[in-house]
Amino acid sequence: MGGITLYIGAMIKLIKSFCCAALFILPGQPVLADGEAAGDFDYYVLALSWTPNWCSETGDERGAPQCATSAGYGFAVHGLWPQFEDGWPSYCRTVARDPSRGQTNAMADIMGSGGSAWYQWKKHGRCAGLTAEAYFETVRAAYESVERPRVFRRLPENGVELPASVVEAAFLETNLDMEADGVTVTCKQGRIQEVRICLDRDLNPRLCGEDAVRDCTMRDAEMEAIR
């Protein structure tokens, strides 16, 4: 019910903002749902996806390389997302050149694949106001600034069911400079999906904006073991 309420509230907010904005748009002027100016944002969200669960949901059907037996992926970078205090930009306007295939493929060790790195650049990276090289360097620096709890690399072969709050607590215990409202755990289809960590523009931990604090409350979320 909470998710449905948030969804309806977001839709109402979107409709209201659209109506208000329309009052200031001249006839024939396009209305953009995204395409903000690059570099205009307040903080980052580092989204770390639990790869084994993602593989069961999506990756296996795609034949994703990070889902292969013995690939060894645990928490991988889904993205580093520029955020506003309320909302987020996407598909931003930038003069920065798109990355080469070599640059995106070089991120596969922490992002799973070059294709994933390319998509994240296209939708979110352009909004950082950086060159592609600098953005991917920032992604790697953000990833390396967060210690992933080692306990999750030692899960039983059949995985575990656990409260989502335990995953958050493990990150807080391992990263003493983080606070509870700076870390969000999300679930999908009964499984732990992601850990999202809010960072300032210098990659220091900070509290998340209200729209980014939406912890999963499941008490029996599935967490599959690393392959």
Number of C-alpha atoms within 10 A of each C-alpha: 6 8 10 9 10 13 12 12 12 13 12 12 12 13 12 12 11 14 11 11 11 13 8 9 11 8 7 6 9 8 10 8 11 13 15 18 17 22 17 16 20 15 25 27 27 24 24 23 23 24 29 26 24 19 20 13 14 12 17 15 10 9 11 13 14 25 24 15 10 9 12 15 22 22 24 20 28 21 24 27 26 28 25 17 13 11 12 20 23 23 19 21 15 19 11 13 11 17 18 13 12 9 16 23 18 15 21 18 13 20 27 22 17 19 15 18 26 21 13 22 24 17 17 22 31 30 27 28 20 18 17 22 16 13 20 22 13 19 23 16 12 21 22 11 13 17 11 17 16 12 8 19 15 10 14 12 10 10 15 14 16 16 16 25 16 12 18 21 15 15 21 18 12 15 16 8 11 20 19 16 17 20 27 23 23 20 17 14 10 14 23 28 26 25 24 26 27 29 25 16 16 10 19 15 23 21 18 27 18 11 13 22 18 16 18 21 13 17 13 14 21 21 25 24 21 24 17
